[in-house]
Amino acid sequence: MKTLLFYRPNSEHERQVIDYLRDFKQRTGKDIPTQDVDTPAGIQLCQLYGIMEYPTIIVTDDEGHIQNMWAADRMPPINELSYYVQ
């Protein structure tokens, strides 16, 4: 499984993302990969997965099919997401 957090740096939600990533790392010792939604790769992935709100966390299987998604104000509890992060 792959986990990816989509967000826009230097935006109103950047502080929320930074705090979440810090807390996640402190509690689990794991990092969540991030994707800037304004890069060419970010734009392409947002279109592919239909992401319209930020921040959004997706979990995909090894073939790229979405297994779970949390968007905007519905960030998952750390213990729930830690199951998916390798």
C-alpha positions in Angstrom: 0.0 0.0 0.0 1.0 3.6 -0.6 0.0 6.6 1.3 0.3 10.2 0.0 -0.7 13.6 1.5 -1.7 16.2 -1.1 -1.5 19.9 0.0 -0.6 23.4 -1.3 2.5 24.9 0.4 2.2 28.5 1.5 -1.5 28.3 1.9 -4.0 28.6 4.7 -3.9 24.9 5.4 -0.1 24.5 5.4 0.1 24.9 9.2 -2.5 22.2 9.7 -0.4 19.8 7.5 2.9 20.6 9.1 1.4 20.1 12.6 -0.2 16.8 11.5 3.0 15.5 9.9 5.0 16.4 13.0 2.6 14.7 15.4 2.4 11.7 13.2 6.2 11.4 13.1 6.5 11.8 16.9 3.8 9.2 17.6 4.7 6.5 15.0 8.3 7.2 14.0 7.1 7.2 10.3 6.9 9.8 7.6 4.0 10.4 5.3 5.0 11.3 1.8 3.6 14.6 0.5 2.8 16.0 -2.9 2.6 19.7 -3.8 -0.6 20.0 -5.8 0.8 22.9 -7.9 3.6 20.8 -9.5 3.0 19.0 -12.8 3.1 15.6 -11.0 0.7 16.9 -8.4 -1.7 18.2 -10.9 -1.7 14.9 -12.8 -2.3 12.9 -9.6 -5.1 15.2 -8.5 -6.8 14.7 -11.8 -6.2 10.9 -11.7 -7.7 10.5 -8.3 -10.3 13.3 -8.5 -8.8 15.3 -5.6 -10.5 18.7 -5.3 -9.9 19.6 -1.7 -6.7 20.1 0.3 -5.2 18.7 2.3 -6.2 15.2 1.2 -4.6 11.9 2.2 -5.1 8.9 -0.1 -4.1 5.2 0.4 -3.7 3.1 -2.7 -2.9 -0.5 -3.3 0.2 -1.5 -5.3 -1.7 -1.1 -8.6 -2.8 2.4 -7.7 -6.5 1.8 -6.8 -7.7 3.9 -3.9 -8.3 2.0 -0.7 -9.1 5.0 1.5 -9.3 8.7 1.3 -9.6 11.6 3.8 -10.1 15.1 2.6 -9.9 18.6 4.1 -11.3 18.9 7.6 -11.7 15.1 8.0 -8.0 14.2 8.6 -7.8 10.7 10.0 -6.8 9.9 13.6 -3.0 9.1 13.7 -3.6 5.6 15.0 -5.9 4.9 12.0 -3.6 6.2 9.4 -0.5 4.5 10.9 -1.9 1.2 9.8 -1.4 2.1 6.2 1.9 3.9 6.4 4.9 1.7 5.8 
